[in-house]
Amino acid sequence: MPMIDPPPGPLEILQRLIRFDTTNPPGNERACIEYLEGLFKGRGFNTKILARDPERPNLLARLPGGSGAPLLLYGHVDVVPTDGQVWDHPPFSGDVADGFVWGRGAIDMKGGLAMMASALLSMEAEGESPAGDVIFAAVSDEEAGGDAGSRFLVEGHASEFAGVRFALGEVGGFATDVSGLRIYPIMVAEKQSCLLTLTFRGPSGHGSLAQRGGAMAHMAEAVRRIESRRLPVHVVPAVRESLSALARTIPFPKSLFIRMLLRPRLTNWALGRIGERGAVFDTMLHNTVAPTVVAGGSWPNVTPGEVSLHLDGRILPGFTPDDLVGELKSVLGDLCDGPGAPDIEVLYYDAGPADPDMGMFKTLASVVEEADPGSIALPTLIPGTTDARFFSRLGIQTYGFLPMNLPQGIDFTALFHAGNERIPVDALEFGAKAIRTAIRRYDG
């Protein structure tokens, strides 16, 4: 019989993935997807390419398993731009230096795809059969909304995911140090994106005239109030689960402050005394709006009669755009009354699931806790959005599970979308082994 070469490991796969420039826009993910398709096809996997745009395809590969429900592993191959950033190694080089793989996508999220692909290829090579089929999905366009990627798959090819209840994707599973403890947060829920525009109107005229209280003034006061006042406190089930687990883990007196966060009358007081980490908890306990874009005016000596303020809104699970608008109005107060009141328009909203399905969490927690003795895995809610919101429409619970045993001193979140994005080689190998273990323990 002819000898079959062993499959490539996560390091080799990641280096190849980084070298495809899949900056979105425009994406151009086709060559990268074709490389992954070749890896799986070459090992006898059933593969399928599905595309709304031929240059922006999506790959499905299936490892056959037993009669249990299928398990989904997915991630995106597109990356954000590198313009204006400082890099010690070229961003599309995949260089290995100082124990790291350097390049755009190393963390977000070609590194995760390399872990997943390596885990599945090695299982096939050794003849392992999981409890149910394992579906690998490499998608395009996540960084710009997912229209050509996961949204397209969910809305046009839902049958490909029939029977799937659980999925592994981003963001979570990376080691972080909290009060001297080694914590692995596993994402079980995420906030929902809701983009708003406030349009203010008032008298226009010559800039030399001392007009006060116009559109620009109302907008400036709106920004001041948004920046100085929090929206109401909400302790949703996913956050209660997360913070309760954290409070049981960390020592007193820090545990007391975490418990205070769960009491709405004390939440904001406690946030002010936690320090820098309070910013993380702040987003978990409030709907938020952040001023991001201002538009208006045409000439320096003309007072504009209309200006617009764009807000990046993030909504907790179980809430709606109407809830967010109502809370925003409560913060703006009397600015929403009278002739100068702004028009508020919801530009974009993608709903997500209200409550997480924790059915696979203990399995995943046991994987990282055994792989890194003395560590603790905790469920968490992330403030951003991922493709999980689309797959949730099919009843699929995504866990952010890309395990990385990061050394102390590395701020994982600071590497997202940043210059010098990189991942430790050891963490890459750790993640591939952990994902393979999770697949083995999945009982279907």
C-alpha positions as a printed NumPy array, in Angstrom:
array([[  0.   ,   0.   ,   0.   ],
       [  1.265,   3.519,  -0.769],
       [  2.411,   5.508,   2.235],
       [  0.206,   8.493,   3.111],
       [  2.03 ,  11.493,   4.483],
       [  0.874,  12.639,   7.926],
       [ -1.445,  15.658,   7.836],
       [  0.026,  19.108,   8.442],
       [ -0.004,  20.456,  11.977],
       [ -1.619,  23.714,  13.13 ],
       [  1.599,  25.718,  12.691],
       [  2.015,  24.823,   9.021],
       [ -1.671,  25.364,   8.319],
       [ -1.711,  28.761,  10.02 ],
       [  1.36 ,  29.98 ,   8.157],
       [ -0.269,  29.109,   4.854],
       [ -3.56 ,  30.754,   5.853],
       [ -1.875,  34.002,   6.9  ],
       [ -0.1  ,  34.241,   3.541],
       [ -3.411,  34.609,   1.752],
       [ -4.324,  38.307,   1.861],
       [ -8.023,  38.096,   2.696],
       [ -8.374,  41.694,   3.866],
       [-12.063,  42.601,   4.003],
       [-12.963,  44.661,   2.087],
       [-12.794,  43.246,  -0.525],
       [-12.14 ,  39.797,   0.971],
       [-10.958,  37.754,  -2.01 ],
       [-11.193,  34.64 ,   0.125],
       [-11.384,  32.143,  -2.757],
       [ -7.71 ,  31.076,  -2.838],
       [ -7.649,  30.628,   0.926],
       [-10.827,  28.546,   0.887],
       [ -9.457,  26.44 ,  -1.983],
       [ -6.329,  25.703,   0.055],
       [ -8.454,  24.426,   2.951],
       [-10.647,  22.433,   0.58 ],
       [ -7.525,  20.767,  -0.821],
       [ -6.376,  19.766,   2.665],
       [ -9.644,  17.994,   3.414],
       [-10.21 ,  16.541,  -0.031],
       [ -6.71 ,  15.117,  -0.003],
       [ -7.568,  13.141,   3.115],
       [-10.849,  11.778,   1.737],
       [-13.298,  14.167,   3.425],
       [-16.59 ,  14.977,   1.752],
       [-16.373,  18.668,   0.89 ],
       [-18.74 ,  21.231,  -0.545],
       [-18.256,  24.797,  -1.747],
       [-21.235,  27.149,  -1.377],
       [-21.022,  30.739,  -2.574],
       [-23.155,  33.771,  -3.185],
       [-20.129,  35.375,  -4.828],
       [-17.605,  33.049,  -6.575],
       [-14.708,  35.088,  -5.184],
       [-16.103,  34.787,  -1.659],
       [-16.969,  31.114,  -1.184],
       [-17.583,  29.036,   1.927],
       [-16.277,  25.541,   2.596],
       [-18.051,  22.667,   4.309],
       [-16.141,  19.491,   5.142],
       [-17.597,  16.556,   7.063],
       [-15.859,  13.937,   9.193],
       [-18.243,  10.962,   9.431],
       [-19.16 ,   9.802,  12.896],
       [-21.69 ,   7.699,  14.744],
       [-25.449,   8.117,  15.054],
       [-25.278,  11.08 ,  17.43 ],
       [-26.17 ,  14.646,  16.527],
       [-23.555,  16.425,  14.386],
       [-21.11 ,  18.89 ,  15.952],
       [-20.226,  22.091,  14.085],
       [-16.795,  23.736,  14.064],
       [-16.653,  27.031,  12.201],
       [-14.637,  30.175,  11.668],
       [-13.893,  32.936,   9.183],
       [-10.947,  33.371,   6.84 ],
       [-11.367,  37.102,   6.16 ],
       [ -9.362,  39.639,   8.165],
       [ -9.463,  43.366,   8.878],
       [ -7.134,  45.879,   7.148],
       [ -3.598,  46.603,   8.324],
       [ -3.435,  50.18 ,   7.01 ],
       [ -1.624,  52.634,   9.272],
       [ -0.38 ,  49.976,  11.701],
       [  3.171,  49.251,  12.816],
       [  4.37 ,  45.669,  12.304],
       [  7.69 ,  44.132,  13.34 ],
       [  7.097,  41.37 ,  10.772],
       [  5.136,  41.757,   7.515],
       [  1.449,  41.173,   8.28 ],
       [  1.004,  38.492,   5.612],
       [  4.292,  36.693,   6.137],
       [  3.354,  34.064,   8.709],
       [  6.844,  34.465,  10.139],
       [  7.829,  32.433,  13.192],
       [  9.974,  34.469,  15.575],
       [ 10.453,  34.655,  19.342],
       [  8.102,  31.709,  19.815],
       [  5.188,  33.377,  17.983],
       [  3.51 ,  33.103,  14.597],
       [  3.152,  36.675,  13.33 ],
       [  0.55 ,  38.005,  10.941],
       [ -2.936,  39.324,  10.377],
       [ -5.418,  36.678,  11.41 ],
       [ -3.087,  34.842,  13.781],
       [ -5.606,  35.482,  16.571],
       [ -8.718,  36.586,  14.654],
       [ -9.258,  33.95 ,  13.505],
       [ -7.053,  31.955,  11.155],
       [ -5.29 ,  30.59 ,  14.221],
       [ -8.56 ,  29.081,  15.389],
       [ -9.268,  27.599,  11.968],
       [ -5.804,  26.048,  11.928],
       [ -6.493,  24.436,  15.307],
       [ -9.831,  23.052,  14.118],
       [ -8.506,  21.79 ,  10.786],
       [ -5.498,  20.14 ,  12.407],
       [ -7.69 ,  18.408,  14.994],
       [-10.   ,  16.937,  12.356],
       [ -7.242,  15.947,   9.936],
       [ -5.324,  14.153,  12.688],
       [ -8.467,  12.317,  13.839],
       [ -9.141,  11.103,  10.31 ],
       [ -5.511,  10.043,   9.862],
       [ -5.707,   7.873,  12.988],
       [ -9.088,   6.414,  12.085],
       [-11.022,   7.987,  14.944],
       [-14.797,   8.12 ,  14.655],
       [-16.631,  10.731,  16.766],
       [-20.056,  10.203,  18.335],
       [-21.691,  12.119,  15.496],
       [-20.54 ,  13.729,  12.263],
       [-18.278,  16.747,  12.698],
       [-18.923,  19.566,  10.233],
       [-16.109,  22.003,   9.542],
       [-17.182,  25.339,   8.044],
       [-14.696,  27.956,   6.839],
       [-16.625,  31.081,   5.924],
       [-16.06 ,  34.419,   4.229],
       [-17.102,  37.947,   5.131],
       [-17.483,  37.791,   8.923],
       [-15.629,  41.062,   9.465],
       [-18.088,  43.019,   7.297],
       [-21.4  ,  41.524,   8.39 ],
       [-21.43 ,  37.96 ,   7.07 ],
       [-23.763,  38.522,   4.116],
       [-21.587,  36.372,   1.821],
       [-20.664,  33.989,   4.613],
       [-22.601,  32.627,   7.573],
       [-25.762,  34.608,   6.876],
       [-25.787,  33.187,   3.337],
       [-25.304,  29.637,   4.629],
       [-27.994,  29.911,   7.302],
       [-30.575,  31.591,   5.083],
       [-29.893,  29.583,   1.923],
       [-28.488,  26.23 ,   3.033],
       [-29.909,  25.489,   6.476],
       [-30.298,  21.804,   5.611],
       [-26.513,  21.419,   5.717],
       [-26.714,  21.901,   9.49 ],
       [-29.711,  19.671,  10.205],
       [-29.572,  18.142,  13.667],
       [-26.735,  20.358,  14.945],
       [-27.287,  21.591,  18.492],
       [-23.774,  22.709,  19.494],
       [-20.942,  24.511,  17.725],
       [-17.399,  25.615,  18.539],
       [-16.273,  29.005,  17.261],
       [-14.846,  32.297,  18.499],
       [-14.332,  34.103,  21.01 ],
       [-13.051,  32.334,  24.144],
       [-10.934,  29.627,  25.677],
       [ -7.848,  31.8  ,  26.111],
       [ -6.033,  31.927,  29.447],
       [ -6.16 ,  35.111,  31.504],
       [ -5.017,  35.867,  35.035],
       [ -7.606,  37.128,  37.543],
       [ -6.585,  37.754,  41.157],
       [ -3.761,  35.258,  40.863],
       [ -5.981,  32.578,  39.34 ],
       [ -5.643,  31.188,  35.813],
       [ -9.046,  31.591,  34.164],
       [-10.286,  30.288,  30.818],
       [-13.42 ,  32.251,  29.802],
       [-15.649,  30.311,  27.399],
       [-18.123,  32.445,  25.476],
       [-21.722,  31.235,  25.842],
       [-23.534,  34.434,  24.827],
       [-22.911,  37.727,  23.064],
       [-24.476,  41.15 ,  22.797],
       [-26.439,  42.159,  19.723],
       [-25.381,  44.935,  17.379],
       [-27.804,  47.836,  16.908],
       [-26.612,  50.875,  14.972],
       [-28.516,  54.137,  15.534],
       [-28.542,  57.602,  14.002],
       [-29.659,  60.747,  15.828],
       [-30.468,  63.651,  13.511],
       [-30.587,  67.108,  15.061],
       [-32.105,  70.129,  13.315],
       [-32.087,  73.84 ,  14.036],
       [-31.724,  77.253,  12.421],
       [-28.926,  77.705,   9.913],
       [-27.203,  80.932,   9.034],
       [-23.961,  82.877,   8.901],
       [-21.271,  81.584,  11.244],
       [-20.483,  85.129,  12.441],
       [-23.874,  85.427,  14.117],
       [-24.026,  84.336,  17.743],
       [-26.694,  81.681,  17.297],
       [-27.04 ,  79.41 ,  20.298],
       [-29.028,  76.284,  20.979],
       [-28.91 ,  75.039,  17.392],
       [-28.434,  71.575,  15.92 ],
       [-24.717,  71.439,  16.728],
       [-25.259,  72.502,  20.33 ],
       [-27.98 ,  69.905,  20.874],
       [-25.761,  67.206,  19.415],
       [-22.838,  68.222,  21.633],
       [-25.032,  68.074,  24.73 ],
       [-26.329,  64.664,  23.644],
       [-22.753,  63.35 ,  23.412],
       [-21.958,  64.789,  26.844],
       [-24.932,  63.038,  28.439],
       [-24.223,  59.729,  26.699],
       [-20.617,  59.848,  27.867],
       [-21.476,  60.757,  31.451],
       [-24.489,  58.543,  32.169],
       [-24.889,  54.78 ,  32.048],
       [-27.997,  53.103,  30.694],
       [-29.961,  51.031,  33.255],
       [-28.462,  47.935,  34.893],
       [-29.606,  44.506,  33.664],
       [-28.442,  41.164,  35.046],
       [-29.342,  38.725,  32.262],
       [-29.11 ,  34.94 ,  32.865],
       [-25.806,  34.474,  31.015],
       [-24.157,  37.245,  33.045],
       [-25.576,  36.009,  36.34 ],
       [-24.148,  32.569,  35.558],
       [-20.775,  34.038,  34.651],
       [-20.348,  36.44 ,  37.563],
       [-21.732,  33.994,  40.125],
       [-19.139,  31.452,  39.009],
       [-16.398,  34.093,  39.201],
       [-17.481,  35.156,  42.708],
       [-17.236,  31.536,  43.874],
       [-13.728,  31.335,  42.469],
       [-11.803,  34.465,  43.455],
       [-10.79 ,  35.295,  47.037],
       [-12.43 ,  37.762,  49.421],
       [-12.78 ,  40.779,  49.336],
       [-12.782,  40.868,  45.526],
       [-15.502,  38.239,  45.484],
       [-17.701,  40.596,  47.51 ],
       [-17.491,  43.274,  44.821],
       [-18.427,  40.731,  42.146],
       [-21.504,  39.766,  44.158],
       [-22.383,  43.449,  44.485],
       [-22.389,  43.698,  40.673],
       [-25.29 ,  41.253,  40.653],
       [-27.409,  43.573,  42.818],
       [-28.69 ,  46.338,  40.501],
       [-28.873,  48.951,  43.272],
       [-25.164,  48.434,  43.98 ],
       [-23.876,  47.636,  40.501],
       [-22.716,  51.071,  39.406],
       [-21.215,  51.839,  42.809],
       [-19.205,  48.619,  42.715],
       [-18.083,  49.246,  39.127],
       [-16.506,  52.501,  40.21 ],
       [-14.364,  50.713,  42.776],
       [-13.17 ,  47.702,  40.807],
       [-10.672,  49.629,  38.705],
       [ -9.685,  48.909,  35.114],
       [-11.435,  45.53 ,  34.999],
       [-14.68 ,  47.315,  35.758],
       [-14.895,  48.281,  32.082],
       [-15.339,  44.622,  31.139],
       [-18.118,  44.106,  33.669],
       [-19.727,  47.413,  32.676],
       [-20.486,  46.119,  29.17 ],
       [-21.882,  42.877,  30.59 ],
       [-24.374,  44.671,  32.833],
       [-25.693,  47.462,  30.608],
       [-26.938,  48.04 ,  27.112],
       [-24.498,  50.549,  25.638],
       [-24.307,  53.251,  22.982],
       [-21.029,  54.744,  21.804],
       [-20.818,  57.882,  19.618],
       [-18.715,  56.908,  16.599],
       [-19.467,  59.182,  13.609],
       [-20.541,  62.84 ,  13.299],
       [-21.838,  64.207,  10.007],
       [-23.005,  67.73 ,   9.157],
       [-22.012,  71.152,   8.009],
       [-20.815,  72.222,   4.587],
       [-18.608,  75.307,   5.048],
       [-16.677,  76.919,   7.927],
       [-18.746,  80.113,   7.955],
       [-22.16 ,  78.442,   7.695],
       [-24.006,  77.293,  10.808],
       [-25.478,  73.901,   9.861],
       [-29.207,  73.405,  10.078],
       [-28.819,  69.64 ,  10.395],
       [-26.206,  67.346,  11.934],
       [-26.212,  63.59 ,  12.524],
       [-24.672,  61.477,  15.241],
       [-24.092,  57.768,  14.654],
       [-24.127,  55.467,  17.659],
       [-22.769,  51.931,  17.958],
       [-25.372,  50.268,  20.158],
       [-24.869,  46.905,  21.83 ],
       [-27.883,  45.151,  23.321],
       [-27.879,  42.418,  25.954],
       [-29.604,  39.108,  25.148],
       [-33.361,  39.33 ,  25.588],
       [-33.633,  43.053,  24.787],
       [-34.743,  44.789,  21.585],
       [-33.952,  47.968,  19.642],
       [-37.09 ,  49.535,  21.116],
       [-35.679,  48.877,  24.577],
       [-32.392,  50.52 ,  23.612],
       [-34.107,  53.583,  22.128],
       [-36.233,  53.939,  25.254],
       [-33.173,  53.786,  27.502],
       [-31.308,  56.253,  25.289],
       [-34.201,  58.7  ,  25.543],
       [-34.121,  58.415,  29.326],
       [-30.451,  59.448,  29.267],
       [-31.044,  62.311,  26.841],
       [-33.91 ,  63.575,  28.992],
       [-35.317,  66.96 ,  27.964],
       [-33.271,  66.928,  24.749],
       [-35.978,  64.64 ,  23.409],
       [-38.675,  67.242,  24.061],
       [-39.657,  70.261,  22.008],
       [-38.659,  71.443,  18.531],
       [-34.966,  70.536,  18.913],
       [-35.644,  66.88 ,  19.686],
       [-33.595,  64.531,  17.472],
       [-35.035,  61.981,  15.103],
       [-33.818,  58.54 ,  16.192],
       [-33.469,  55.881,  13.504],
       [-32.395,  52.242,  13.843],
       [-30.065,  51.57 ,  10.92 ],
       [-29.113,  47.968,  11.591],
       [-30.004,  45.193,  13.994],
       [-29.253,  41.476,  14.161],
       [-31.083,  39.51 ,  16.826],
       [-29.435,  36.789,  18.875],
       [-30.69 ,  34.108,  21.28 ],
       [-32.074,  35.204,  24.633],
       [-30.602,  32.486,  26.875],
       [-27.61 ,  30.189,  26.357],
       [-27.861,  26.407,  26.153],
       [-25.253,  25.232,  28.672],
       [-25.54 ,  21.547,  27.712],
       [-21.939,  21.189,  26.515],
       [-20.247,  23.677,  28.823],
       [-19.078,  21.192,  31.481],
       [-17.468,  19.038,  28.813],
       [-15.518,  21.965,  27.409],
       [-14.57 ,  23.218,  30.869],
       [-13.167,  19.821,  31.786],
       [-10.992,  19.814,  28.658],
       [ -9.099,  23.025,  29.478],
       [ -9.   ,  22.429,  33.226],
       [ -7.31 ,  19.068,  32.686],
       [ -5.01 ,  20.378,  29.944],
       [ -3.839,  23.234,  32.212],
       [ -3.944,  21.86 ,  35.79 ],
       [ -4.999,  24.395,  38.404],
       [ -6.934,  26.525,  35.916],
       [-10.659,  27.261,  36.02 ],
       [-13.053,  27.605,  33.063],
       [-15.896,  30.104,  33.378],
       [-18.805,  30.97 ,  31.085],
       [-18.834,  34.507,  29.746],
       [-20.759,  36.969,  27.609],
       [-18.781,  38.992,  25.073],
       [-19.614,  42.621,  24.179],
       [-19.069,  42.13 ,  20.437],
       [-20.854,  39.993,  17.863],
       [-19.758,  36.943,  15.897],
       [-21.311,  34.621,  13.346],
       [-22.926,  32.851,  16.311],
       [-25.924,  35.155,  15.887],
       [-26.703,  33.593,  12.508],
       [-26.306,  29.969,  13.551],
       [-28.48 ,  30.639,  16.6  ],
       [-31.392,  31.05 ,  14.188],
       [-31.076,  27.314,  13.49 ],
       [-31.182,  26.523,  17.211],
       [-27.406,  26.094,  17.399],
       [-25.57 ,  27.131,  20.568],
       [-22.059,  28.382,  19.854],
       [-19.324,  28.19 ,  22.461],
       [-16.345,  30.472,  22.022],
       [-13.75 ,  27.74 ,  22.383],
       [-10.344,  28.31 ,  20.839],
       [ -8.182,  27.237,  23.79 ],
       [ -4.841,  29.004,  24.176],
       [ -2.571,  28.589,  27.195],
       [ -1.246,  32.125,  26.859],
       [  1.676,  33.07 ,  29.092],
       [  1.302,  35.769,  31.706],
       [  1.712,  39.295,  30.42 ],
       [ -0.084,  38.777,  27.104],
       [ -3.318,  40.752,  26.779],
       [ -5.232,  38.588,  24.327],
       [ -7.91 ,  41.174,  23.621],
       [ -5.294,  43.802,  22.717],
       [ -4.111,  41.617,  19.812],
       [ -7.481,  41.666,  18.025],
       [ -7.304,  43.811,  14.867],
       [ -4.007,  45.302,  16.069],
       [ -0.546,  45.734,  14.626],
       [  1.843,  42.898,  15.513],
       [ -1.013,  40.415,  15.811],
       [  0.557,  37.091,  16.789],
       [ -0.041,  33.816,  18.58 ],
       [  2.4  ,  31.685,  20.588],
       [  3.332,  28.481,  18.771],
       [  2.795,  26.554,  22.019],
       [ -0.718,  27.991,  22.37 ],
       [ -1.537,  26.922,  18.817],
       [ -0.519,  23.336,  19.544],
       [ -2.357,  23.438,  22.887],
       [ -5.56 ,  24.564,  21.158],
       [ -5.469,  21.887,  18.471],
       [ -5.067,  19.166,  21.101],
       [ -7.841,  20.638,  23.262],
       [-10.283,  20.812,  20.354],
       [ -9.492,  17.217,  19.443],
       [-10.155,  16.185,  23.043],
       [-13.449,  18.101,  23.042],
       [-14.575,  16.268,  19.904],
       [-13.69 ,  12.926,  21.488],
       [-15.7  ,  13.771,  24.609],
       [-18.714,  15.03 ,  22.707],
       [-21.358,  12.373,  23.26 ],
       [-23.716,  13.326,  20.465]])
